[in-house]
């Protein structure tokens, strides 16, 4: 396992580069995101298997999420507690970021479209809205209103152009078309609690997973919401992020406020395949490495970033 310490900065989000298997970006905040600034760390896995910092960028408010461009290996976008988005060009480390200001409260989630027809960014905010951005324009393309409480996460479909999902403190999962900001195409209550995260299955365009403050992970077929396809339980507190594996259709990873990272296979039952306890605080950030089967990164409020392959996935088929 490779580990990096972000001193006096608490981890909120970690993402592997879609272009380079050994490169990561980490979004962090001072004082657990309650006050102070934020730092963006660019990390590399070196030939010795250690994580080393290659660049860092400072922002005046806490950074809560970060995402890589899907078209330019030197561009990342961060989201901050002051309601802004910052586009950083890593090939020009001394240049100020391009900033986008429209949200009225904290921006908690970012996603970059994965279909080749479009290069767009989604931002989800505690102001109860989701915004769609073209990174080459200063103003947003659309604003999506419909959630009655803060929006924790919005994710583009990995298969269907112009489609995205959002989840909120109001307990609902909503599906949207980027071509219609007036109303969601569907809306369903998926947890009797705040819904903190959602992710699309990489192998089934109709399947989504959600996680909530109730400690549950649920899988949904978007053609029929009458009951979940699966329910995974075992987390003692809120599940902050859930993410489908890019290499196995039924495997997921999650991170939780119970300080754990867990690996699941919903075909194998409702219990975790493995529970990893290598953090001493809330675990917030999670990402699979698309370039290396089974490799994960996570980060948390204990200022630690880990890159590792869970034991249960070493020979998993």
N, C-alpha and C positions, 0 to 999 in steps of 0.2 A: 504494500500500500504506500502510495506517495502522499505526503501531507505538507501543507503550507499554512503558516500562521499569518493572519492579517492583524497586526497589533493595534489594539484599541479601535478596531473596526469589526462590526458584527455582520456576518454573512447573510444576505437575503436571496441571492440568485447566482447560479453558476451555469455556464453553457460551454459545451465543446464547439470548436469551430467546425462548420460544415465542410470546410476545405482542407484542413490540416489536422491529422489525428492527435497531435501532441500539443495543441494550443487551446487554451481556455480563457474565458473572461469571467470575472467575479464582481458582482455589485455588492457594496457594503455600506454600512451607516455607522456613525458614532452613536454612542449612548442608546443602543438598541433601536435606533430609528426615531426616538422620541425628541431628540434635539441634536444640534450640531450638523456637521457636513457629511459628505459621502466620498468614498474613493472607489474608483474602478481599477481593478488589477488585471493585467494581462500576464498570464502564466504559461510556461512551457514545461513539458515533461522532457528532461534531458536524457542523454544516453545512459546515465547511471540510474535512471528511473526515479529521479527526484524532481519535485516541482520548484521552478525558479521564476522569480518575477523578471519580466523583460521591460514592462512599462507600467506606469500608473498615472491616473488622471484624477484631479480633485474637483468636487462640486460643492456648492455652498449649502446644500441640503442633503438629507439622506437619500441614498439610491436604493430602490426597492426591486427593480428588475432590469435585465439587460438581454438583448438579443442580437445575434449576428445578422448582417445582411446575407441574403441568399444569392446575391449577384456580384458582390465585391468583398474579397477576403480581408480587406483592410478597414471595413466599416462596421461599427457596432452602434446600437442605439440604447440609451439608458433612460430610466423613468425615475422621477424624483418626488419627494414629499412636498415640494413647492408647486406641484401641478404641471411641471415641465417635462419635455422630452429633449434629450441631447444626442445629436448625431456626431460621433467622433470618427475622424479619419486617422487610423493608426500609422499611416505612412507619412503623416504630417503632425508629429507629436507636439509641436509647439503651437499649433493653430488652435484657436478657440473653437468649441463645438458649434455646429448649427443648432439653434434652439427652436422649439415649437411650443407656443404658449396658448392654450385655450381652456384646458381643464381648470376647474375652480378649487379642486382639492387634490389630495395625493393621487398619483398615478401608480397603480399597484401591479400592473401586468402589461407585457408587450408581446406581440407576435409578428413575425414577418411572413408574408405569403409564400407558399411553397410550390405553387403552380407556375409554370414558365410564362403563362399569358400575362402575368401581372407582377409588379414589384410594389407591394403595399404593406403598410404597417397598421396594426390594431393596437390601440391603447385603451385600457379599462381603468376606471377611476372610482374613487370614493365619492365623487359628485353624482354617482348613479348613472353615468353615461359611458358609452363606448364611442371612440372616434376612429375614423378611417383616414389614413394619411398617405399621400404620395411623398416620398422623401425629398423630391425635387421641388416641392411647393411649400410655402410658409404656412398656408392655412389648410385646415382639414378639408377632406372631400365631403364627408358626411358625419353626422352625429346621430347615434342610435339611443333613443330614450325608451324605456319600457320597464326597467327594473325599479322597484320601489325602495330598495336599499342599496348600499354601496356594492359596486361590481368588483369582484376579486380577480376574475380571470376571463379572458376572451381568446379563443384559439381558432385559427383558420382550419377548415377541413383539409386533410392531406390528399384528398382525392377529387373533391368536387369544387370547381372554380366558383368564386363569388359566394361561398357559403362559410359561415363561421358560427361557433357556439359561444355562449357566455353563461357565467354562473355568478350568483349574488348572495348577499346576506338575506335576501327574501326567500331563500329555499328553492328557487326555481333554476331550471336550465332552459335557456331560450336559444332557438336557432334563427339565424338571420340570413338574408341575402344582401350582399353589399350594394345591390342595385335598388334596394327599397329600404330606406331608413325609417319609414313611418311606423311599420309594425313588424314584429317578428313573424316568421313563417310558422313557428309553433312555440308553445310555452308549456312546461310541465313542472309540477312540484316533485322534486327528486329526493329531498331530505327534509325531515322535520327539524331542521337546524340550518345554520349558515352553510352555504356551499362555497368552498374555498378554492377548488381546482377542478379542471376538466381536461380531458385529453382524448384525441381521436385514435382509434386503432389503425395501425399502419397497413393492416391486411384486410380490413372489412370496412367499407365506406359508411356502413350504417351503424357501426358500434362506437359508443362513447363511454368513457368512465368518468365518474364524478367522485369527489371526496368532500367530507364535511366536518364541521366542528363536533359532530356526534361520534367521531372516531370510525366512521364507516366508509368503505369504498363500494360503489355500486356501478354495475355495467348496464348499459341501456341500448336497446335496438330502437333507433329513432323512428322506425315504422310502427312501433307499438310500445307505448309507455305504460301500459297497464300494470306491469310489474317488472322489476329488474331482471336482466339475464343472469346476473350473478351478484352476490353480496359477500364482501370480504370483511372480516372483523378480527380484532385482536389488539388494535391500537388503543391505548388507554386514554388518549386525549385527541384533540383535533388532528386531522390528516391535512397537512399544509399543501402538499403537492402529490399528484399521482401521474404516472407516465407509462404508457405502453412501451414495451421493448420494440426497437426497430428490427429485431432479428427473430422474434418468436411471437406468433399471433396471440398466444394466450398468457404471456408473461407480462407482469407489471412490476414497477417499483414505486414505493411511496416513502415520504418522510413526514415525521410527526412531531408534535409538541411533547411527546413522551420521550424525546431524545433518541428515537430509533429511526433507522432506515430498514425497510422490509421488502422482501422479494416475494411475489405471489405468482401462482399459476391457477387461474380460475377454473381450469379443467380438473385440477387436482383437489378441489375442495375449498373451503372458506378460510382455512388457516394458512399462515405464511409459510413459504418454503424455508425462509431464513430470516432471522431478526438480528440486525447488526447494531451493536451499541458502542459506537466509537465517538460519540459526542456527549458533552456534559451540559448541554443547553438545548433549547428549541432548535430543531433542524428545519431549515427553510428552503434551501436550494437543492435541486436535483436535476441531473441530465444523464441520458445514455450517450455513449460515444458511438455514432453511426459507423465509424471506421473500424472499430474493434468489438467483436462480438462479446457481450457480457460485461463490458467495462462501463462503470458508472462514476460520476462525480457528485459529491454532496457538500453542503456548507451550512454553517449554523451560527447561532449567537455566541458560541464559545470561541469564535474567530478562527476556526479550523476549516480548511478545505481539504477534502480527501478524494483521491482517485484510486479506484480499487475494482477488483472483479470478485463478486460474492462467490463463496465456495460452492454454493449449490448450482452455479451456472458454469463451472469449469468444464464440465463434460455434458452440458444440457443440450438435448436435441429437440 
